[in-house]
């Protein structure tokens, strides 16, 4: 733990329990930034060969991290861009034109699917506005009219999780494809996309993955050849790097690429990925549960209402607390160098680089503010 903590300078300045919003970045990122500036300062076009190798290394490293084969992951600037490319693959002809999702998703998800309504998509959001994900109600809405099921592995607003194995089977039995938003789970929870048989997985680097400004998309390898994104770019073509006109799409997930990539964020994010892969996701999950167990115990003893599920198998890496005037409390905690976030509830997200002592110091400060 000491060696891991030493890699993150941010931890020297505060108690940082905000990885569910923005994760700490390893100090080795500074060397990448310096090297990038030297490259710009002495520019030669040949640098693109090394950059493309770096982009491929990061994408295939992410694939290995989530149990996927090489070539099944592509990266881009953000999840919205990649989700829009998924959406552009379908024609939404009735009767199979429904997109089933939950009201616990991050706002970008329903926003993108509503935009597809002009092509015939019908969005069906399931939920009662509460913090939990009612998987029974979700699955009841999946039928022969359902084209896609789009769910968070873990909700950004409450930490509630979905039983993906059960959901994927149910959706596939109904003839629907499954899109998983794993932004709030990848890096803190185990995720084996091959074992699950999931069709699409979206995630990103700047939360639990200790990176910056990069999102990723996994596409099930046997599904990819059947998909032709309408929202596309030259790097998705089968002859892109020859600089000749492409005659078709690239194989695998690369067909979901866009235009000229921006390599810096992947080069930086590689450092965090390597650190997490070195620790192992099972050890990360065990430590995360120990930290969130401590938050739950402290909150219960202090009489602070818990919004997140308390069962270990039902919660992700964040614990959400219903604190009166929570946004102001969050600001006062920040003034004491106790960092968390607020999205309707106070969100506390410890990671592998945090300690139980830090959790206790944070909860001491929170109890003091709640008084």
MARGUTOR-989916 format. One record per residue (C-alpha): x, y, z. Coordinates in steps of 0.05 Angstrom, whole numbers, plus 5000, padded with zeros to 4 digits. Last residue first. Layout:
MARGUTOR-989916
XYZ
...
//
This chain:
MARGUTOR-989916
453153685280
453553445208
460153795199
463353425258
460552765232
463652905165
470353075195
470552435235
468252065173
474152345133
479052165188
476151465191
476651365116
483851625117
485551115171
482350575129
487350745075
486851005004
491150804944
486650224924
480650694919
475751054965
469551364933
464951774978
458852094946
454452584984
447652544952
444252954897
450752904859
455853114911
463352964911
468852774960
475153124984
477253235056
482253805053
478654195109
476054695058
473854085018
469653865077
466154545078
464654485003
461753785011
457554015070
454754575026
452854054973
449853605026
444954105057
442353515097
446552885085
443652295048
449851875040
452551534977
457850994982
462150884920
466050284894
460149874869
454549594911
450048984902
454948424916
457248754981
450248835009
449449545037
446149834975
447550584969
443051115000
445751085071
442351545123
447251845174
445551595245
452751655269
453550905282
450550745214
455051235179
461150945212
459250235195
457550425123
464150805114
468050215143
464649725096
466450205039
473750145057
473749395065
469749325001
474849734963
480549324991
477448674967
475748984899
482849224888
485748544908
481048204858
482648724804
490048584805
495649014835
499949004772
493749124728
492249734770
499250024761
499449864687
492650194675
494850814713
501050894670
497350744605
492751334621
498351824605
499751524536
492251464524
491152204540
496852424496
494852054433
489352494403
486452094346
485352314274
478152164257
473351654286
474250934309
468350454313
471150024256
477149924301
472849474344
474248884300
476148924227
476849594191
470849814150
470449814075
473750034011
478350544044
481251104002
488851104007
492651414065
495750734078
494050824151
486550814138
486150224090
480449834124
476850474146
475250664218
481051164220
477551574166
471551754209
464851484232
457751624253
454251154205
457050554242
456849904202
455849294246
455748564225
463348484229
463148714303
458448174329
463347594330
468448024367
463748304420
465049054418
468949404474
468850164474
473650624509
474051324537
480151774546
480952434583
485752244639
488051624676
487451314745
482750764721
477550894776
475451564746
479151874687
480151264643
473551104612
468150584601
463450304549
461849564541
458149274481
455348574467
455948224534
457747484533
458747504608
464947054606
467847484550
466348134584
469847944649
468848534697
471648544768
470049184805
474349804820
477949934754
471749864711
465750004754
463350714748
464850794673
461950094660
456150324617
453749654589
450349584521
446348934513
443348664449
436148424446
433347754419
428947624479
433547054503
439247534493
436148034540
434847524595
441847224589
445147904590
441048114651
442747504693
450247554678
450048304688
447148314758
446449074760
449749514812
447650074859
453150594870
448051134883
448751694832
453951404785
450150744781
454350114774
454249644714
450150194682
444749954633
443049984559
438449434532
437949454457
432949244404
426949104448
420248974413
420548224426
420848364501
424848724555
420349124601
419848574653
427448564656
427749264683
422249154733
425948544761
432448924760
429749484804
435949934807
436150304873
436851054885
429551244875
426651604815
421551064803
425250664751
425250424679
426850884620
423850644553
426851014494
423550914426
428250954366
425051154300
430551554266
428652214299
428451814365
436051734360
436952394397
433052084454
438251534457
443952034463
440552424519
438451784555
445851584561
448952274572
444952374636
448751834675
444151234686
439751104747
433351214707
434350534676
434850324603
430749974549
431750194478
425750004434
425849944358
423949214345
416949344317
418649784283
424849994244
430350274287
435650324232
441650114274
449150244271
448650994288
446950844361
453650494370
457251094341
453251554388
455551124446
462751234425
462251994422
458352034488
463551594523
469152084512
475452244472
476451584436
478950884448
477650224412
477149534444
476248844410
482948824375
486348404428
481647924465
477148124523
477647964597
476548674623
483948824638
486148464574
481848924532
484449534569
491549314553
489449214480
486949934476
493050204512
497949824468
494150034405
494450774424
501850704441
503350364375
499550914340
503851424377
510251084357
508351094284
505751804290
512652054311
514951984238
511552644222
517353024253
516553574306
522253814349
518154234398
512053784391
516053174409
519453544466
512653734492
510353014490
516552794528
515053294583
507853074587
509852334591
514952494645
509652854685
504952264679
509951874721
506852214782
500651764778
493852094769
488552094824
481551914801
476152384781
468852294801
468551584830
475751704851
473352234901
475951994969
482252444971
484652605041
488953195022
495553464995
500252874996
494952434965
495252854901
502452624891
500251924871
505851404861
507651404935
500851124951
502350494913
508950384949
505650495017
500050005000
//
